[in-house]
Amino acid sequence: MTDDHAARRIIYDFGANNGDDIPYYLMKADLVVAVDANPAMCALMTDRFSDEVRSGRLIIEQCVLTDCATEGEVHFYNHRLSDRWGQFSPPSADRLHEYDRVLLPSRNVAALVRDHGVPHYIKIDVEGYDGPLLRSLFEHGIRPPFISAESHTIDVFCLLAGMGGYNSFKLVEGDRVDTYGTGTILTPAGVREHWFHAESAGPFGDDIRGEWACAEDFFQILAIHGLGWKDIHATTVIEAAPRGGKSLRAVLRPWITARRMERLRRRLDRWRAVLGAGSSRR
């Protein structure tokens, strides 16, 4: 890795799809490395961002990212209805008919990062293979200041907090990215405005609203919110709020209110049942 690599602020977009996140990342970094398995999506990005590719600010890698030591062609499953749902892991037997199996080139995730330089931020959204990629990165000593991964299982949080050593967390819910709309973001050139597409991954770092939660609070936040189409963001360079901070209280308040309302509803239902039984006896 050259000194030039180390001096640049580099963002990795693992699972770049059509490149909806790239304009934001280009504002935040000197170099963006966008990786997607789908050749059609990589061709689309190459055309869409031709100026940035020519200038060297954007590198597009068409490959399947794996944790395997050997690189070569691997089977990949393209979803027949959505280019966003392609995956490396074999689908379950009851869903296999929704996919076309194809052979595509693969790259070891740690080797790819070593080739391009020290990451400032890594976004991982690879449909169920986030955990193995995280584990491989950490095993090779790659722990960027900022990282995010989709949280369909609790493994992602456990890897970030345990193996990765991260202790400051935020949550971005996929179906709420559109609530950011046009907002201010922090860039190396100062504060700028940016519009977040509803289908994008949304902001990272301090561009995400709210305070950073410690691992203990964030575990409770996940328990309340649940897993699924949500990205866990983690950092090593921003201190989390003390336990029981605003981020946890903001989640707990509506949750406690909902539980109280549910208890009240059940109580009312019991009273109605008792009153109804009394009326029928009369």
N, C-alpha and C positions, 0 to 999 in steps of 0.2 A: 504494500500500500504506500503510495507516494505521499510526500509532504503536501502536495497540491490537493490530493484527495482529502487529507486530514483537515485542511484549512477551509474546505467548502462546507456549507450547510446543505446536507443531502436528505431528501425525503424519498422513502420507498413506498410505492403504492402497490401492494400485493393483492391482486384481484381488481385490476383497474377498470375492467369492463369497457365502456365506451369513452371513458376519460372525463366524466362529469366532475371529478374531484381535482383534476389537473390544473385548471385555472387558479384555484385557491392555493394549491401547493406551490405553483410557480411564483406566487406573490410572497410565499413564506420561505423559499429556499433558493440556493444558487443552482442546484441541480435536482431534477425529479427523475427517478427511475420507476417507470410504470411497467408492471408485469401482468400479463394475462395469457391464459392457455389458448384462448380462442383466436385462430388466425384472422377471422373476419373482423373481430373487435380490434385487433392490433393494426390491421390495415385501415380501419376507420380512424383510429387515433393518429396514425401516421399522416393521413390526409388532413384531419381536423387541426392538427398542431404542426403542420409542415414547417412553419417558420421557426418554431422552438426546437424541432428536431435538427434542422439545418444549423441553427446557431449553437447547438451542443448543450442547451439548457434542459433538454428532455431526451431521455434514452428509453426506448420501448423494447422490452424483451418478450418475445413470444415463446413461452415455455410453460410446462407444468412444474410448479415448485414442489419439491419433496424433501424429506429428511433422509433420503437414501444416499449412501456414499457414492454409488455408481450413478452415472448419468447416461441417458440414452432414451430411446422411445419407450413410452409407457401408455397404457390404456387410460383414456379419459372419457367421461360420460357427458355428452352435450345434451342438454334438455331440449326437447322438441318444440316447446312453446315459448321458453324464455332463455335468452342468452345469458341472463344473470344467474341461472341455476345450474350451470355446468359444474361438475365435481370430479375430483380424483378418486375419492373413496367410492367403491362400488355401491350403488343404491340398493335398498332392500328389495327382496324378491317381488313384493307386491307393487313396487314402483318401477321396476326395471324396464317395463314396456314404455315408459315416458321418455326414455333416453336412447341416444345413438352412441354406441361405443366406437371410439376412433383412436388411432395411434398418433401421439404427439411427442415432440422433444421435451425432455425434462432437464431441470437444473437443481442441484443441491442448494438449498436456501442460504446456507452459511457461505458457500463458495461464491454465490452471486454477490452477496454483500461484500465479501473480501475483494472482489473484482472492481467494484464501483466506489467503495469508500465508506468511511465511518458514518453511520446514520444519525441524523438529528431526530427523526421521527419515522416509525414504521407503522403503516396501516395494513392490517391483515383481515381480509374478507374473502375466504376461499371455500365457503360452503362445507363446513364440517371438518376441515383439515387444519383449522387454526391451532389446535393444541399441539399436534406433532411439529408444526413449524416453530412455534414458540419454544418448545423443548429443545429442538435442534439449535436454534439461535443461542439459547442460554448455555447449552452444553459447550458451545464454541466461544463463549465469553462475549457474546454480542448482546449488550443491554443498553439500548439507546436512551437518551434522556426522556423521550416521549415515545409511547407505543400504544396501540389499540388493537383489539381483536374482538370478533363477534362472539357472543356468549350463549350459545345454544346449550352448553353444558357448564357445570360448575368447575370443570377441569381448568378452563381458561383463567378464572380468577385464582384458583389454587396455584397454577403455574406462575402467574404474575407475582403473587404475594410470596409464595414459598421459594420456588427455584429462581425467579427473577429478582427477588429482593425489593420489589416495589412496595411503597407504603402510602402513596397518595393516589386517590382514585376519583374518577368522575364517570357518569353514565350518560350516553347519548342514545336515545330511543329512536330506532329507524323510522317509525311512523310519525315522529314529531320534529324531524329535521326542518320541515317547511315552516315551523314556527319561528325559526331564526330569520327567514326572509332576507332582506338587505340589512346588514348590520356592520358595525365597525370591527375590524380585526387588527391584530398587532403584527407588523411586518418589520424586517430589518430596516426598511426605509421610513418607518413611522406608522402611525395609525392610518388605515385605509378603509374604504367601504367595499363590501363584497356581498353578492347575492348567492345564497345557498339553494341550489336546485333541490327539489323535494326528493329526487332519487339519488342524491349524493350521500356520502357518508357524514357530511356535516363538518363542524369545526373540530379542532383539537387544541390541547393545551389550555391556556387562559382565555382563548376565544370561546370556550364552553362556559355557559353561565354557571354561577354558583361557586362555592368553595370546594376545595379538595377534601375528600373524606379519608380518614385513616382506614386501615384494613378491617378493623373490628366494626366500625360504623358501616363501612361499605358492604360487609357481609350481611348486615341487617337490611340495608337498602335493597340488596339483591333478593333477600328472602321475601320482602314485601312486593317488590316490582315483578319478581319472577325472571326467568331466563327467556331467550328467544331472539327476536330481531332487535338486539340491543348491543351496542359496542361498549366494552369496558376500556376506558382510557386510564393510563397509569404514567406516573412520572417519578424520577429520582431527584429532580432539581427544584421542586416546589414543596414546601412543608405542608403537611395536612393540618386541618383545623383540629383542635383538641377533641377528644372523644365526646360524643353527644353534641356535636356542632350543628350549625344551621342546616347543612345538607341532610342530616339524619332527621332533624326536627321537621323540616319541610315535607319529608316523606311520611313521617309518623303521624302528623296532624290529620291529614285526610284519611289515613288508614284507621286511626283511632276513631275518628268521627264516623266512618263507614261501619265499623264494628259496633259502635254505640247505636247507630240507626238500625242495624240489623237486629240487635238485641231488643230494641224498642218495637220493631216490626213483629218479631216473634211473640213478644209479650201481648201486643194488641191482638194478634191472631188468636192467642190462647183466650184472652178476655172475650173476643167475639164468639169463639166456640162455646165458652161457658154460658154466655148470654143467650146464644142460639139454642143450646140444650135446655136452658130454663124456659124459654118461650115455647118450645115444642111440648114440654111437659104440661104447661098450662093449657 
